[in-house]
Amino acid sequence: MRVDSHWWNGDVRLARRDVYVRTDGDRWEVEAQMGGPEGKSKVQQCPGRASAMILADAWRGPRWQWRKL
């Protein structure tokens, strides 16, 4: 799967959070990651790009100033 979109909350410490939207051209998924690559993550399959972007927006929430990478 390739990364279609990636956001980071800007924190380099334990509160680091990343949200990824990935696709292989047919399937879409959203991953929310806490604590960097060694931290916890949750992956949700989505039926299409639109629903993946809606879920990614919801998982980011308003708490941090997110940066698109």
Predicted model as a PDB file, atoms N, CA, C, CB and O in Angstrom, pLDDT in the B-factor column:
MODEL        1                                                                  
ATOM      1  N   MET A   1       0.849  -1.191   0.000  1.00 92.00           N  
ATOM      2  CA  MET A   1       0.000   0.000   0.000  1.00 92.00           C  
ATOM      3  C   MET A   1       0.880   1.234   0.000  1.00 92.00           C  
ATOM      4  CB  MET A   1      -0.958   0.009   1.221  1.00 92.00           C  
ATOM      5  O   MET A   1       1.951   1.251   0.606  1.00 92.00           O  
ATOM      6  N   ARG A   2       0.421   2.252  -0.677  1.00 97.00           N  
ATOM      7  CA  ARG A   2       1.155   3.516  -0.687  1.00 97.00           C  
ATOM      8  C   ARG A   2       0.424   4.529   0.192  1.00 97.00           C  
ATOM      9  CB  ARG A   2       1.313   4.058  -2.139  1.00 97.00           C  
ATOM     10  O   ARG A   2      -0.790   4.449   0.379  1.00 97.00           O  
ATOM     11  N   VAL A   3       1.177   5.469   0.721  1.00 97.00           N  
ATOM     12  CA  VAL A   3       0.602   6.519   1.562  1.00 97.00           C  
ATOM     13  C   VAL A   3       0.007   7.584   0.653  1.00 97.00           C  
ATOM     14  CB  VAL A   3       1.678   7.136   2.524  1.00 97.00           C  
ATOM     15  O   VAL A   3       0.716   8.190  -0.151  1.00 97.00           O  
ATOM     16  N   ASP A   4      -1.288   7.810   0.781  1.00 97.00           N  
ATOM     17  CA  ASP A   4      -1.986   8.846   0.022  1.00 97.00           C  
ATOM     18  C   ASP A   4      -1.896  10.182   0.753  1.00 97.00           C  
ATOM     19  CB  ASP A   4      -3.464   8.454  -0.207  1.00 97.00           C  
ATOM     20  O   ASP A   4      -1.703  11.223   0.126  1.00 97.00           O  
ATOM     21  N   SER A   5      -2.036  10.153   2.080  1.00 97.00           N  
ATOM     22  CA  SER A   5      -1.959  11.361   2.912  1.00 97.00           C  
ATOM     23  C   SER A   5      -1.370  10.994   4.266  1.00 97.00           C  
ATOM     24  CB  SER A   5      -3.364  12.019   3.084  1.00 97.00           C  
ATOM     25  O   SER A   5      -1.556   9.879   4.755  1.00 97.00           O  
ATOM     26  N   HIS A   6      -0.648  11.957   4.875  1.00 97.00           N  
ATOM     27  CA  HIS A   6      -0.029  11.733   6.183  1.00 97.00           C  
ATOM     28  C   HIS A   6      -0.039  13.054   6.934  1.00 97.00           C  
ATOM     29  CB  HIS A   6       1.434  11.170   6.045  1.00 97.00           C  
ATOM     30  O   HIS A   6       0.369  14.085   6.398  1.00 97.00           O  
ATOM     31  N   TRP A   7      -0.504  13.022   8.169  1.00 96.00           N  
ATOM     32  CA  TRP A   7      -0.495  14.191   9.051  1.00 96.00           C  
ATOM     33  C   TRP A   7       0.242  13.843  10.325  1.00 96.00           C  
ATOM     34  CB  TRP A   7      -1.936  14.671   9.367  1.00 96.00           C  
ATOM     35  O   TRP A   7       0.249  12.691  10.759  1.00 96.00           O  
ATOM     36  N   TRP A   8       0.869  14.858  10.927  1.00 93.00           N  
ATOM     37  CA  TRP A   8       1.635  14.704  12.164  1.00 93.00           C  
ATOM     38  C   TRP A   8       1.229  15.841  13.073  1.00 93.00           C  
ATOM     39  CB  TRP A   8       3.191  14.700  11.903  1.00 93.00           C  
ATOM     40  O   TRP A   8       1.006  16.961  12.612  1.00 93.00           O  
ATOM     41  N   ASN A   9       1.128  15.559  14.388  1.00 91.00           N  
ATOM     42  CA  ASN A   9       0.671  16.592  15.320  1.00 91.00           C  
ATOM     43  C   ASN A   9       1.776  17.558  15.750  1.00 91.00           C  
ATOM     44  CB  ASN A   9       0.080  15.943  16.538  1.00 91.00           C  
ATOM     45  O   ASN A   9       1.498  18.505  16.487  1.00 91.00           O  
ATOM     46  N   GLY A  10       3.011  17.349  15.316  1.00 82.00           N  
ATOM     47  CA  GLY A  10       4.091  18.286  15.607  1.00 82.00           C  
ATOM     48  C   GLY A  10       4.828  18.023  16.900  1.00 82.00           C  
ATOM     49  O   GLY A  10       5.778  18.740  17.211  1.00 82.00           O  
ATOM     50  N   ASP A  11       4.426  17.020  17.667  1.00 79.00           N  
ATOM     51  CA  ASP A  11       5.085  16.710  18.934  1.00 79.00           C  
ATOM     52  C   ASP A  11       6.130  15.620  18.697  1.00 79.00           C  
ATOM     53  CB  ASP A  11       4.047  16.262  20.012  1.00 79.00           C  
ATOM     54  O   ASP A  11       5.819  14.587  18.104  1.00 79.00           O  
ATOM     55  N   VAL A  12       7.363  15.838  19.155  1.00 72.00           N  
ATOM     56  CA  VAL A  12       8.423  14.849  18.950  1.00 72.00           C  
ATOM     57  C   VAL A  12       8.609  13.941  20.157  1.00 72.00           C  
ATOM     58  CB  VAL A  12       9.729  15.545  18.635  1.00 72.00           C  
ATOM     59  O   VAL A  12       9.433  13.027  20.121  1.00 72.00           O  
ATOM     60  N   ARG A  13       7.860  14.179  21.215  1.00 69.00           N  
ATOM     61  CA  ARG A  13       7.988  13.361  22.424  1.00 69.00           C  
ATOM     62  C   ARG A  13       6.955  12.251  22.446  1.00 69.00           C  
ATOM     63  CB  ARG A  13       7.848  14.226  23.673  1.00 69.00           C  
ATOM     64  O   ARG A  13       6.513  11.804  21.388  1.00 69.00           O  
ATOM     65  N   LEU A  14       6.562  11.799  23.617  1.00 65.00           N  
ATOM     66  CA  LEU A  14       5.621  10.690  23.757  1.00 65.00           C  
ATOM     67  C   LEU A  14       4.230  10.985  23.213  1.00 65.00           C  
ATOM     68  CB  LEU A  14       5.510  10.311  25.191  1.00 65.00           C  
ATOM     69  O   LEU A  14       3.486  10.060  22.891  1.00 65.00           O  
ATOM     70  N   ALA A  15       3.869  12.260  23.106  1.00 84.00           N  
ATOM     71  CA  ALA A  15       2.530  12.612  22.618  1.00 84.00           C  
ATOM     72  C   ALA A  15       2.468  12.676  21.092  1.00 84.00           C  
ATOM     73  CB  ALA A  15       2.097  13.949  23.202  1.00 84.00           C  
ATOM     74  O   ALA A  15       1.470  13.132  20.535  1.00 84.00           O  
ATOM     75  N   ARG A  16       3.523  12.224  20.411  1.00 88.00           N  
ATOM     76  CA  ARG A  16       3.514  12.243  18.952  1.00 88.00           C  
ATOM     77  C   ARG A  16       2.350  11.402  18.426  1.00 88.00           C  
ATOM     78  CB  ARG A  16       4.859  11.721  18.390  1.00 88.00           C  
ATOM     79  O   ARG A  16       2.094  10.296  18.902  1.00 88.00           O  
ATOM     80  N   ARG A  17       1.662  11.950  17.444  1.00 91.00           N  
ATOM     81  CA  ARG A  17       0.569  11.234  16.801  1.00 91.00           C  
ATOM     82  C   ARG A  17       0.673  11.444  15.288  1.00 91.00           C  
ATOM     83  CB  ARG A  17      -0.819  11.716  17.344  1.00 91.00           C  
ATOM     84  O   ARG A  17       0.973  12.540  14.814  1.00 91.00           O  
ATOM     85  N   ASP A  18       0.422  10.383  14.560  1.00 93.00           N  
ATOM     86  CA  ASP A  18       0.415  10.420  13.103  1.00 93.00           C  
ATOM     87  C   ASP A  18      -0.883   9.790  12.618  1.00 93.00           C  
ATOM     88  CB  ASP A  18       1.658   9.681  12.507  1.00 93.00           C  
ATOM     89  O   ASP A  18      -1.389   8.844  13.222  1.00 93.00           O  
ATOM     90  N   VAL A  19      -1.415  10.321  11.525  1.00 96.00           N  
ATOM     91  CA  VAL A  19      -2.579   9.727  10.869  1.00 96.00           C  
ATOM     92  C   VAL A  19      -2.214   9.548   9.403  1.00 96.00           C  
ATOM     93  CB  VAL A  19      -3.877  10.621  11.041  1.00 96.00           C  
ATOM     94  O   VAL A  19      -1.772  10.484   8.738  1.00 96.00           O  
ATOM     95  N   TYR A  20      -2.408   8.321   8.912  1.00 97.00           N  
ATOM     96  CA  TYR A  20      -2.085   7.974   7.527  1.00 97.00           C  
ATOM     97  C   TYR A  20      -3.342   7.520   6.800  1.00 97.00           C  
ATOM     98  CB  TYR A  20      -1.001   6.870   7.472  1.00 97.00           C  
ATOM     99  O   TYR A  20      -4.189   6.838   7.378  1.00 97.00           O  
ATOM    100  N   VAL A  21      -3.461   7.899   5.538  1.00 98.00           N  
ATOM    101  CA  VAL A  21      -4.449   7.320   4.630  1.00 98.00           C  
ATOM    102  C   VAL A  21      -3.646   6.572   3.582  1.00 98.00           C  
ATOM    103  CB  VAL A  21      -5.404   8.424   3.980  1.00 98.00           C  
ATOM    104  O   VAL A  21      -2.773   7.149   2.933  1.00 98.00           O  
ATOM    105  N   ARG A  22      -3.940   5.279   3.413  1.00 98.00           N  
ATOM    106  CA  ARG A  22      -3.189   4.437   2.470  1.00 98.00           C  
ATOM    107  C   ARG A  22      -4.142   3.755   1.497  1.00 98.00           C  
ATOM    108  CB  ARG A  22      -2.350   3.378   3.226  1.00 98.00           C  
ATOM    109  O   ARG A  22      -5.311   3.519   1.801  1.00 98.00           O  
ATOM    110  N   THR A  23      -3.603   3.443   0.310  1.00 97.00           N  
ATOM    111  CA  THR A  23      -4.373   2.716  -0.691  1.00 97.00           C  
ATOM    112  C   THR A  23      -3.464   1.832  -1.533  1.00 97.00           C  
ATOM    113  CB  THR A  23      -5.142   3.690  -1.587  1.00 97.00           C  
ATOM    114  O   THR A  23      -2.270   2.092  -1.685  1.00 97.00           O  
ATOM    115  N   ASP A  24      -4.062   0.785  -2.070  1.00 96.00           N  
ATOM    116  CA  ASP A  24      -3.354  -0.025  -3.062  1.00 96.00           C  
ATOM    117  C   ASP A  24      -4.013   0.137  -4.426  1.00 96.00           C  
ATOM    118  CB  ASP A  24      -3.333  -1.518  -2.643  1.00 96.00           C  
ATOM    119  O   ASP A  24      -3.722  -0.611  -5.359  1.00 96.00           O  
ATOM    120  N   GLY A  25      -4.904   1.121  -4.534  1.00 92.00           N  
ATOM    121  CA  GLY A  25      -5.645   1.361  -5.759  1.00 92.00           C  
ATOM    122  C   GLY A  25      -7.065   0.829  -5.697  1.00 92.00           C  
ATOM    123  O   GLY A  25      -7.961   1.365  -6.350  1.00 92.00           O  
ATOM    124  N   ASP A  26      -7.275  -0.217  -4.920  1.00 94.00           N  
ATOM    125  CA  ASP A  26      -8.612  -0.790  -4.741  1.00 94.00           C  
ATOM    126  C   ASP A  26      -9.102  -0.638  -3.308  1.00 94.00           C  
ATOM    127  CB  ASP A  26      -8.612  -2.262  -5.132  1.00 94.00           C  
ATOM    128  O   ASP A  26     -10.254  -0.271  -3.077  1.00 94.00           O  
ATOM    129  N   ARG A  27      -8.234  -0.918  -2.352  1.00 97.00           N  
ATOM    130  CA  ARG A  27      -8.584  -0.857  -0.931  1.00 97.00           C  
ATOM    131  C   ARG A  27      -8.041   0.431  -0.328  1.00 97.00           C  
ATOM    132  CB  ARG A  27      -8.033  -2.092  -0.168  1.00 97.00           C  
ATOM    133  O   ARG A  27      -7.022   0.958  -0.774  1.00 97.00           O  
ATOM    134  N   TRP A  28      -8.734   0.932   0.696  1.00 98.00           N  
ATOM    135  CA  TRP A  28      -8.327   2.131   1.422  1.00 98.00           C  
ATOM    136  C   TRP A  28      -8.291   1.808   2.899  1.00 98.00           C  
ATOM    137  CB  TRP A  28      -9.285   3.322   1.137  1.00 98.00           C  
ATOM    138  O   TRP A  28      -9.116   1.038   3.390  1.00 98.00           O  
ATOM    139  N   GLU A  29      -7.328   2.397   3.622  1.00 98.00           N  
ATOM    140  CA  GLU A  29      -7.270   2.236   5.069  1.00 98.00           C  
ATOM    141  C   GLU A  29      -6.755   3.511   5.708  1.00 98.00           C  
ATOM    142  CB  GLU A  29      -6.381   1.041   5.454  1.00 98.00           C  
ATOM    143  O   GLU A  29      -6.048   4.302   5.083  1.00 98.00           O  
ATOM    144  N   VAL A  30      -7.127   3.692   6.975  1.00 98.00           N  
ATOM    145  CA  VAL A  30      -6.651   4.817   7.773  1.00 98.00           C  
ATOM    146  C   VAL A  30      -5.959   4.233   8.996  1.00 98.00           C  
ATOM    147  CB  VAL A  30      -7.826   5.789   8.181  1.00 98.00           C  
ATOM    148  O   VAL A  30      -6.488   3.332   9.647  1.00 98.00           O  
ATOM    149  N   GLU A  31      -4.774   4.753   9.304  1.00 97.00           N  
ATOM    150  CA  GLU A  31      -4.042   4.326  10.498  1.00 97.00           C  
ATOM    151  C   GLU A  31      -3.808   5.532  11.389  1.00 97.00           C  
ATOM    152  CB  GLU A  31      -2.692   3.648  10.123  1.00 97.00           C  
ATOM    153  O   GLU A  31      -3.330   6.570  10.932  1.00 97.00           O  
ATOM    154  N   ALA A  32      -4.149   5.390  12.666  1.00 95.00           N  
ATOM    155  CA  ALA A  32      -3.830   6.387  13.676  1.00 95.00           C  
ATOM    156  C   ALA A  32      -2.736   5.786  14.545  1.00 95.00           C  
ATOM    157  CB  ALA A  32      -5.099   6.796  14.528  1.00 95.00           C  
ATOM    158  O   ALA A  32      -2.893   4.692  15.086  1.00 95.00           O  
ATOM    159  N   GLN A  33      -1.628   6.506  14.676  1.00 93.00           N  
ATOM    160  CA  GLN A  33      -0.466   5.995  15.404  1.00 93.00           C  
ATOM    161  C   GLN A  33      -0.141   6.942  16.549  1.00 93.00           C  
ATOM    162  CB  GLN A  33       0.763   5.829  14.460  1.00 93.00           C  
ATOM    163  O   GLN A  33      -0.083   8.157  16.360  1.00 93.00           O  
ATOM    164  N   MET A  34       0.070   6.386  17.737  1.00 89.00           N  
ATOM    165  CA  MET A  34       0.417   7.172  18.926  1.00 89.00           C  
ATOM    166  C   MET A  34       1.803   6.768  19.404  1.00 89.00           C  
ATOM    167  CB  MET A  34      -0.633   6.973  20.059  1.00 89.00           C  
ATOM    168  O   MET A  34       2.101   5.577  19.491  1.00 89.00           O  
ATOM    169  N   GLY A  35       2.651   7.734  19.715  1.00 84.00           N  
ATOM    170  CA  GLY A  35       3.963   7.435  20.278  1.00 84.00           C  
ATOM    171  C   GLY A  35       5.026   7.095  19.262  1.00 84.00           C  
ATOM    172  O   GLY A  35       6.041   6.501  19.623  1.00 84.00           O  
ATOM    173  N   GLY A  36       4.835   7.447  18.011  1.00 77.00           N  
ATOM    174  CA  GLY A  36       5.833   7.174  16.985  1.00 77.00           C  
ATOM    175  C   GLY A  36       5.762   5.740  16.484  1.00 77.00           C  
ATOM    176  O   GLY A  36       4.846   5.001  16.846  1.00 77.00           O  
ATOM    177  N   PRO A  37       6.723   5.338  15.651  1.00 77.00           N  
ATOM    178  CA  PRO A  37       6.689   4.004  15.038  1.00 77.00           C  
ATOM    179  C   PRO A  37       6.665   2.850  16.041  1.00 77.00           C  
ATOM    180  CB  PRO A  37       7.875   3.843  14.144  1.00 77.00           C  
ATOM    181  O   PRO A  37       6.131   1.785  15.730  1.00 77.00           O  
ATOM    182  N   GLU A  38       7.227   3.035  17.227  1.00 82.00           N  
ATOM    183  CA  GLU A  38       7.245   1.977  18.233  1.00 82.00           C  
ATOM    184  C   GLU A  38       6.013   2.016  19.144  1.00 82.00           C  
ATOM    185  CB  GLU A  38       8.505   2.088  19.072  1.00 82.00           C  
ATOM    186  O   GLU A  38       5.870   1.179  20.036  1.00 82.00           O  
ATOM    187  N   GLY A  39       5.132   2.980  18.917  1.00 85.00           N  
ATOM    188  CA  GLY A  39       3.955   3.134  19.765  1.00 85.00           C  
ATOM    189  C   GLY A  39       2.793   2.265  19.324  1.00 85.00           C  
ATOM    190  O   GLY A  39       2.964   1.292  18.590  1.00 85.00           O  
ATOM    191  N   LYS A  40       1.614   2.633  19.785  1.00 93.00           N  
ATOM    192  CA  LYS A  40       0.389   1.899  19.472  1.00 93.00           C  
ATOM    193  C   LYS A  40      -0.223   2.457  18.188  1.00 93.00           C  
ATOM    194  CB  LYS A  40      -0.627   1.986  20.649  1.00 93.00           C  
ATOM    195  O   LYS A  40      -0.031   3.625  17.849  1.00 93.00           O  
ATOM    196  N   SER A  41      -0.959   1.605  17.484  1.00 94.00           N  
ATOM    197  CA  SER A  41      -1.658   2.087  16.304  1.00 94.00           C  
ATOM    198  C   SER A  41      -2.981   1.351  16.136  1.00 94.00           C  
ATOM    199  CB  SER A  41      -0.787   1.917  15.054  1.00 94.00           C  
ATOM    200  O   SER A  41      -3.181   0.256  16.663  1.00 94.00           O  
ATOM    201  N   LYS A  42      -3.877   1.984  15.387  1.00 96.00           N  
ATOM    202  CA  LYS A  42      -5.179   1.422  15.072  1.00 96.00           C  
ATOM    203  C   LYS A  42      -5.389   1.606  13.577  1.00 96.00           C  
ATOM    204  CB  LYS A  42      -6.329   2.099  15.911  1.00 96.00           C  
ATOM    205  O   LYS A  42      -5.146   2.690  13.046  1.00 96.00           O  
ATOM    206  N   VAL A  43      -5.836   0.564  12.896  1.00 97.00           N  
ATOM    207  CA  VAL A  43      -6.073   0.611  11.449  1.00 97.00           C  
ATOM    208  C   VAL A  43      -7.539   0.293  11.188  1.00 97.00           C  
ATOM    209  CB  VAL A  43      -5.140  -0.390  10.686  1.00 97.00           C  
ATOM    210  O   VAL A  43      -8.099  -0.643  11.758  1.00 97.00           O  
ATOM    211  N   GLN A  44      -8.151   1.096  10.311  1.00 97.00           N  
ATOM    212  CA  GLN A  44      -9.553   0.882   9.931  1.00 97.00           C  
ATOM    213  C   GLN A  44      -9.639   0.841   8.407  1.00 97.00           C  
ATOM    214  CB  GLN A  44     -10.483   2.009  10.516  1.00 97.00           C  
ATOM    215  O   GLN A  44      -9.145   1.743   7.730  1.00 97.00           O  
ATOM    216  N   GLN A  45     -10.258  -0.190   7.875  1.00 98.00           N  
ATOM    217  CA  GLN A  45     -10.503  -0.294   6.439  1.00 98.00           C  
ATOM    218  C   GLN A  45     -11.656   0.626   6.063  1.00 98.00           C  
ATOM    219  CB  GLN A  45     -10.810  -1.762   6.029  1.00 98.00           C  
ATOM    220  O   GLN A  45     -12.589   0.808   6.845  1.00 98.00           O  
ATOM    221  N   CYS A  46     -11.595   1.214   4.853  1.00 97.00           N  
ATOM    222  CA  CYS A  46     -12.639   2.110   4.368  1.00 97.00           C  
ATOM    223  C   CYS A  46     -13.027   1.710   2.945  1.00 97.00           C  
ATOM    224  CB  CYS A  46     -12.165   3.592   4.416  1.00 97.00           C  
ATOM    225  O   CYS A  46     -12.202   1.169   2.209  1.00 97.00           O  
ATOM    226  N   PRO A  47     -14.278   1.972   2.550  1.00 96.00           N  
ATOM    227  CA  PRO A  47     -14.715   1.574   1.216  1.00 96.00           C  
ATOM    228  C   PRO A  47     -14.178   2.448   0.083  1.00 96.00           C  
ATOM    229  CB  PRO A  47     -16.196   1.580   1.170  1.00 96.00           C  
ATOM    230  O   PRO A  47     -14.192   2.028  -1.074  1.00 96.00           O  
ATOM    231  N   GLY A  48     -13.708   3.652   0.394  1.00 97.00           N  
ATOM    232  CA  GLY A  48     -13.209   4.552  -0.648  1.00 97.00           C  
ATOM    233  C   GLY A  48     -12.430   5.709  -0.056  1.00 97.00           C  
ATOM    234  O   GLY A  48     -12.322   5.841   1.163  1.00 97.00           O  
ATOM    235  N   ARG A  49     -11.883   6.553  -0.936  1.00 97.00           N  
ATOM    236  CA  ARG A  49     -11.064   7.677  -0.483  1.00 97.00           C  
ATOM    237  C   ARG A  49     -11.874   8.677   0.344  1.00 97.00           C  
ATOM    238  CB  ARG A  49     -10.439   8.384  -1.682  1.00 97.00           C  
ATOM    239  O   ARG A  49     -11.395   9.165   1.368  1.00 97.00           O  
ATOM    240  N   ALA A  50     -13.090   8.980  -0.090  1.00 97.00           N  
ATOM    241  CA  ALA A  50     -13.900   9.971   0.626  1.00 97.00           C  
ATOM    242  C   ALA A  50     -14.127   9.549   2.077  1.00 97.00           C  
ATOM    243  CB  ALA A  50     -15.249  10.173  -0.081  1.00 97.00           C  
ATOM    244  O   ALA A  50     -13.966  10.354   2.994  1.00 97.00           O  
ATOM    245  N   SER A  51     -14.498   8.300   2.279  1.00 97.00           N  
ATOM    246  CA  SER A  51     -14.739   7.842   3.652  1.00 97.00           C  
ATOM    247  C   SER A  51     -13.437   7.774   4.453  1.00 97.00           C  
ATOM    248  CB  SER A  51     -15.422   6.465   3.642  1.00 97.00           C  
ATOM    249  O   SER A  51     -13.439   8.015   5.660  1.00 97.00           O  
ATOM    250  N   ALA A  52     -12.327   7.446   3.790  1.00 98.00           N  
ATOM    251  CA  ALA A  52     -11.031   7.425   4.472  1.00 98.00           C  
ATOM    252  C   ALA A  52     -10.646   8.831   4.941  1.00 98.00           C  
ATOM    253  CB  ALA A  52      -9.939   6.854   3.539  1.00 98.00           C  
ATOM    254  O   ALA A  52     -10.134   8.994   6.048  1.00 98.00           O  
ATOM    255  N   MET A  53     -10.889   9.842   4.110  1.00 96.00           N  
ATOM    256  CA  MET A  53     -10.549  11.221   4.488  1.00 96.00           C  
ATOM    257  C   MET A  53     -11.446  11.706   5.627  1.00 96.00           C  
ATOM    258  CB  MET A  53     -10.678  12.165   3.271  1.00 96.00           C  
ATOM    259  O   MET A  53     -10.980  12.420   6.514  1.00 96.00           O  
ATOM    260  N   ILE A  54     -12.720  11.330   5.613  1.00 96.00           N  
ATOM    261  CA  ILE A  54     -13.631  11.709   6.705  1.00 96.00           C  
ATOM    262  C   ILE A  54     -13.148  11.092   8.017  1.00 96.00           C  
ATOM    263  CB  ILE A  54     -15.091  11.254   6.396  1.00 96.00           C  
ATOM    264  O   ILE A  54     -13.114  11.768   9.046  1.00 96.00           O  
ATOM    265  N   LEU A  55     -12.778   9.819   7.983  1.00 97.00           N  
ATOM    266  CA  LEU A  55     -12.287   9.150   9.187  1.00 97.00           C  
ATOM    267  C   LEU A  55     -10.974   9.775   9.665  1.00 97.00           C  
ATOM    268  CB  LEU A  55     -12.093   7.649   8.922  1.00 97.00           C  
ATOM    269  O   LEU A  55     -10.790   9.984  10.865  1.00 97.00           O  
ATOM    270  N   ALA A  56     -10.069  10.071   8.745  1.00 96.00           N  
ATOM    271  CA  ALA A  56      -8.797  10.702   9.118  1.00 96.00           C  
ATOM    272  C   ALA A  56      -9.037  12.052   9.783  1.00 96.00           C  
ATOM    273  CB  ALA A  56      -7.895  10.876   7.880  1.00 96.00           C  
ATOM    274  O   ALA A  56      -8.378  12.380  10.769  1.00 96.00           O  
ATOM    275  N   ASP A  57      -9.968  12.834   9.258  1.00 93.00           N  
ATOM    276  CA  ASP A  57     -10.312  14.128   9.874  1.00 93.00           C  
ATOM    277  C   ASP A  57     -10.839  13.925  11.292  1.00 93.00           C  
ATOM    278  CB  ASP A  57     -11.365  14.879   9.018  1.00 93.00           C  
ATOM    279  O   ASP A  57     -10.477  14.665  12.206  1.00 93.00           O  
ATOM    280  N   ALA A  58     -11.687  12.926  11.471  1.00 94.00           N  
ATOM    281  CA  ALA A  58     -12.258  12.659  12.792  1.00 94.00           C  
ATOM    282  C   ALA A  58     -11.179  12.209  13.769  1.00 94.00           C  
ATOM    283  CB  ALA A  58     -13.360  11.594  12.697  1.00 94.00           C  
ATOM    284  O   ALA A  58     -11.177  12.636  14.924  1.00 94.00           O  
ATOM    285  N   TRP A  59     -10.271  11.360  13.326  1.00 93.00           N  
ATOM    286  CA  TRP A  59      -9.217  10.859  14.208  1.00 93.00           C  
ATOM    287  C   TRP A  59      -8.196  11.935  14.557  1.00 93.00           C  
ATOM    288  CB  TRP A  59      -8.515   9.683  13.561  1.00 93.00           C  
ATOM    289  O   TRP A  59      -7.585  11.876  15.624  1.00 93.00           O  
ATOM    290  N   ARG A  60      -8.002  12.906  13.688  1.00 92.00           N  
ATOM    291  CA  ARG A  60      -7.065  13.992  14.032  1.00 92.00           C  
ATOM    292  C   ARG A  60      -7.652  14.871  15.123  1.00 92.00           C  
ATOM    293  CB  ARG A  60      -6.729  14.847  12.785  1.00 92.00           C  
ATOM    294  O   ARG A  60      -6.977  15.179  16.105  1.00 92.00           O  
ATOM    295  N   GLY A  61      -8.879  15.270  14.962  1.00 83.00           N  
ATOM    296  CA  GLY A  61      -9.511  16.121  15.963  1.00 83.00           C  
ATOM    297  C   GLY A  61      -8.841  17.483  16.056  1.00 83.00           C  
ATOM    298  O   GLY A  61      -7.857  17.734  15.360  1.00 83.00           O  
ATOM    299  N   PRO A  62      -9.356  18.365  16.904  1.00 80.00           N  
ATOM    300  CA  PRO A  62      -8.866  19.742  16.979  1.00 80.00           C  
ATOM    301  C   PRO A  62      -7.765  19.989  18.013  1.00 80.00           C  
ATOM    302  CB  PRO A  62     -10.003  20.639  17.276  1.00 80.00           C  
ATOM    303  O   PRO A  62      -7.321  21.127  18.163  1.00 80.00           O  
ATOM    304  N   ARG A  63      -7.317  18.967  18.722  1.00 72.00           N  
ATOM    305  CA  ARG A  63      -6.440  19.188  19.871  1.00 72.00           C  
ATOM    306  C   ARG A  63      -5.066  19.756  19.517  1.00 72.00           C  
ATOM    307  CB  ARG A  63      -6.258  17.906  20.602  1.00 72.00           C  
ATOM    308  O   ARG A  63      -4.546  20.589  20.260  1.00 72.00           O  
ATOM    309  N   TRP A  64      -4.470  19.333  18.414  1.00 72.00           N  
ATOM    310  CA  TRP A  64      -3.133  19.791  18.028  1.00 72.00           C  
ATOM    311  C   TRP A  64      -3.181  20.553  16.718  1.00 72.00           C  
ATOM    312  CB  TRP A  64      -2.169  18.608  17.909  1.00 72.00           C  
ATOM    313  O   TRP A  64      -4.188  20.544  16.011  1.00 72.00           O  
ATOM    314  N   GLN A  65      -2.081  21.210  16.410  1.00 83.00           N  
ATOM    315  CA  GLN A  65      -1.942  21.848  15.106  1.00 83.00           C  
ATOM    316  C   GLN A  65      -1.297  20.826  14.169  1.00 83.00           C  
ATOM    317  CB  GLN A  65      -1.086  23.178  15.194  1.00 83.00           C  
ATOM    318  O   GLN A  65      -0.078  20.649  14.168  1.00 83.00           O  
ATOM    319  N   TRP A  66      -2.118  20.169  13.387  1.00 87.00           N  
ATOM    320  CA  TRP A  66      -1.646  19.098  12.516  1.00 87.00           C  
ATOM    321  C   TRP A  66      -0.928  19.650  11.303  1.00 87.00           C  
ATOM    322  CB  TRP A  66      -2.804  18.220  12.076  1.00 87.00           C  
ATOM    323  O   TRP A  66      -1.308  20.689  10.762  1.00 87.00           O  
ATOM    324  N   ARG A  67       0.115  18.949  10.878  1.00 88.00           N  
ATOM    325  CA  ARG A  67       0.903  19.306   9.695  1.00 88.00           C  
ATOM    326  C   ARG A  67       0.778  18.190   8.676  1.00 88.00           C  
ATOM    327  CB  ARG A  67       2.398  19.557  10.062  1.00 88.00           C  
ATOM    328  O   ARG A  67       0.960  17.019   9.008  1.00 88.00           O  
ATOM    329  N   LYS A  68       0.472  18.541   7.452  1.00 91.00           N  
ATOM    330  CA  LYS A  68       0.416  17.536   6.394  1.00 91.00           C  
ATOM    331  C   LYS A  68       1.830  17.312   5.892  1.00 91.00           C  
ATOM    332  CB  LYS A  68      -0.537  17.976   5.229  1.00 91.00           C  
ATOM    333  O   LYS A  68       2.538  18.267   5.573  1.00 91.00           O  
ATOM    334  N   LEU A  69       2.245  16.053   5.821  1.00 90.00           N  
ATOM    335  CA  LEU A  69       3.588  15.710   5.343  1.00 90.00           C  
ATOM    336  C   LEU A  69       3.531  15.141   3.951  1.00 90.00           C  
ATOM    337  CB  LEU A  69       4.263  14.716   6.281  1.00 90.00           C  
ATOM    338  O   LEU A  69       4.566  14.794   3.383  1.00 90.00           O  
TER     339      LEU A  69                                                      
ENDMDL                                                                          
END                                                                             
